[in-house]
Amino acid sequence: MKFSHFVVSILLLSSFNASAEQIDKIAFGSCLKQDREQPIWDAIHKEKPDIFVFMGDNIYADTVDPNIMEQKYKLLSQQPGYDRFSSEIPVYATWDDHDYGQNDAGAENPIKEKAEKLFLDFFKVSYESPARSRPGIYQSYFFGEAEKRLQLILLDTRYFRGPSVMDEPTEQCPRTNYGKQLNPDVSILGHEQWEWLAQELKKPAKLRIIVSSIQVIPDEHCWEKWANYPFERKKLFDLLAQTNANGVVLISGDRHLAEISRMENDKINYPLIEITSSGMNTGMNKKEEKNRYRLSKEIIRENNYGIIEILWDEPSPKLKFQINNKAGEILYMSDILLSELHPNQK
C-alpha cells in the first residue's frame, strides 16, 4: 500500500497542474470594477498569501463585443495595485457573469468562445492546460505532498448553464426574484464538467477548495444561487458523498457582501463550510437578508477579501477563515480542525 500511494503521488506531482510547493495561506475575492480605485490590493499583499483566487466578476465587461472586453481586461492590468500584486503572487481564477459577457448570462452567450480565450490569455493559463482544448474554463490544481496536499478546483458555472426561472416580484424580492428550475435536465455545470469533477474528487488530497462563482449553501435570498437549481445542488452534495471526497471547503463570490456559512449534511458526514467574499471595490449597503446557515449575526457589506490560513504543523492541524476589509482589518473570523473534515480518519 505504501508503494502504491508513493506511485500515485509521483504521477500526480509530475502532471502539468501539480506543484510540490506547500500552500499555507490563500487569499481570495470577487466583484472588482476595473475602472475604480483598487486600494484593497495593498492590504492583500501585506497578508503574504501563497496564492490569490479570483472568484468571478474580475472585471465588469458587460458586453458581447470581444474588443470592449479586451479593453476592460487591459484597464485591470494597468491598475498599479494589481500589476504589482500579480507580478509577485500567483493568481488563479474562474469567472462569473459580468466577466463572461452579460448579466446573468449562461450557455446562450454569443461570444463565449472568444470570452474564454481572452480569459485564459489574461490569467496566463498554461497552453498545456486541458482548459485550452475543451469548452469551458474549469480547472484543477494540486499543491504540496501527502498529508499537506491541497487541491484547488475552479468550477465554471456559466459556460454550460441552462435557463433560469424568474418568479413574480414579492415584498421580500421586489427587484429580482429567482425561482426554482425544476427541469432535471437543465444543468449548471454541463455533462462533461460533471464527469470531470467526479474524477477530480477521487484524486488524493487532504484539503479541497472548491471555487463556485455563485453561492452553494445559502438558499433563502432572491438572487442567483445553486439552490435555484435544486437538482444540480443535490447532485453536487451527492457527488461529494459518493466519491468520499473529504476535506472540502467552498468559496464563492457574486453577492457584494461577505459571510461564512456552515451546513450539516448527513450524507457527506462532515460540515460543509462556505466563505463568500464580495466585492473587492463594489461593496453595497444591502439590507439584511435571511441565511439560516450564516455563522455571523450580520452580513458584511463593506469592501472585503477572504483568507484561508492552513496551520498544517500544529498538533491538531486547523483552518482559519477570515473576512477582512480593504484596510486589512478582520471583520469576521472562524476556524475548524482539519480532522473535522475527515470524519473517517478521526
RASUL-V413709 format. One record per backbone hydrogen bond with DSSP energy under -0.5 kcal/mol. NH is the residue of the N-H (numbers start at 1). CO is the residue of the C=O. If there is no record, write none. Layout:
NH:CO, NH:CO
This chain:
5:1, 6:2, 7:3, 8:4, 9:5, 10:6, 11:7, 12:8, 13:9, 14:10, 15:12, 18:15, 19:142, 24:22, 26:308, 27:51, 28:306, 29:53, 31:56, 32:57, 34:32, 36:33, 41:38, 42:39, 43:39, 44:40, 45:41, 46:42, 47:43, 47:44, 48:45, 49:44, 50:25, 51:25, 52:90, 53:27, 54:52, 54:92, 55:29, 61:59, 61:98, 62:98, 63:101, 66:64, 68:65, 69:65, 70:66, 71:67, 72:68, 73:69, 74:70, 75:71, 76:72, 77:73, 78:74, 79:76, 83:79, 84:80, 85:81, 86:82, 87:83, 88:84, 88:85, 89:85, 90:50, 92:52, 94:54, 100:96, 101:97, 105:102, 107:161, 109:106, 112:109, 115:111, 116:112, 117:113, 118:114, 119:115, 120:116, 121:117, 122:118, 123:119, 124:121, 125:120, 129:126, 132:129, 133:130, 139:154, 141:152, 142:17, 143:150, 144:19, 144:21, 148:145, 149:146, 150:143, 151:207, 152:141, 153:151, 153:209, 154:139, 154:152, 155:153, 155:211, 157:155, 161:158, 162:187, 167:165, 167:177, 170:173, 178:222, 179:165, 181:228, 182:180, 184:182, 186:183, 187:185, 194:190, 195:191, 196:192, 197:193, 198:194, 199:195, 200:196, 201:197, 202:198, 202:199, 203:200, 206:149, 207:149, 208:247, 209:151, 210:208, 210:249, 211:153, 211:209, 212:210, 212:251, 226:215, 228:225, 229:226, 232:229, 233:229, 234:230, 235:231, 236:232, 237:233, 238:234, 239:235, 240:236, 241:237, 242:238, 243:239, 244:241, 245:240, 246:244, 247:341, 249:208, 250:273, 251:210, 252:275, 253:212, 253:213, 255:253, 258:300, 259:276, 261:274, 262:293, 263:272, 269:265, 270:265, 272:263, 273:248, 273:271, 274:261, 275:250, 276:259, 276:274, 277:252, 277:275, 279:30, 280:30, 280:31, 281:31, 284:256, 286:284, 294:291, 295:260, 300:258, 301:299, 304:279, 305:324, 306:28, 307:322, 308:26, 309:320, 310:24, 311:309, 311:318, 312:310, 314:311, 318:311, 319:336, 320:309, 321:334, 322:307, 323:332, 324:305, 325:329, 326:303, 328:325, 331:323, 332:323, 334:321, 336:319, 338:317, 339:317, 340:337, 341:338, 342:339, 345:342, 346:343
